[in-house]
């Protein structure tokens, strides 16, 4: 079935208003105070909460 009327730019804009990407929020690691993504292993120290999950090579 074909559309009866043309979809206006305003209607398309209202429909697409929620399609924009959201900025990801960062949290600080409790052990090293570096920024990291929430619910992820810290890339700088390798801890997840109080548990060391991966070993990070020191420079």
C-alpha positions in Angstrom: 0.0 0.0 0.0 1.3 3.4 -0.9 1.5 6.4 1.4 -1.4 8.8 0.9 0.6 12.0 1.7 4.2 13.1 1.5 6.1 12.9 4.8 7.2 16.4 5.6 10.7 17.3 6.8 9.3 18.3 10.2 7.7 14.9 10.7 11.0 13.2 9.6 12.9 15.4 12.1 10.6 14.5 14.9 10.9 10.8 14.1 14.7 11.0 13.9 15.2 13.2 17.0 16.2 10.2 19.1 18.6 8.6 16.6 21.6 10.7 17.5 24.5 9.0 19.3 24.8 9.6 23.0 28.1 10.5 24.6 29.5 7.7 26.8 29.9 8.4 30.5 33.2 7.9 32.2 33.8 6.9 35.8 37.0 7.0 37.8 38.7 3.7 38.7 38.6 3.2 42.5 42.2 1.8 42.7 44.2 4.1 40.3 41.8 7.1 39.9 42.1 6.9 36.0 39.0 7.4 33.9 37.4 4.2 32.5 34.2 3.0 31.0 31.6 1.8 33.5 31.3 -2.0 34.0 34.6 -2.6 32.3 38.1 -3.6 33.4 40.3 -0.6 33.9 42.8 -0.5 31.0 45.5 1.2 33.1 45.7 -1.0 36.2 43.7 -4.1 35.1 41.3 -4.1 38.1 37.6 -4.7 38.1 36.5 -3.3 41.5 38.9 -4.8 44.0 39.9 -7.8 42.0 42.9 -7.9 39.6 41.5 -9.4 36.4 44.4 -8.8 34.0 48.1 -8.0 34.5 49.2 -4.8 32.9 52.8 -4.5 31.8 54.6 -1.7 33.6 56.8 0.7 31.7 
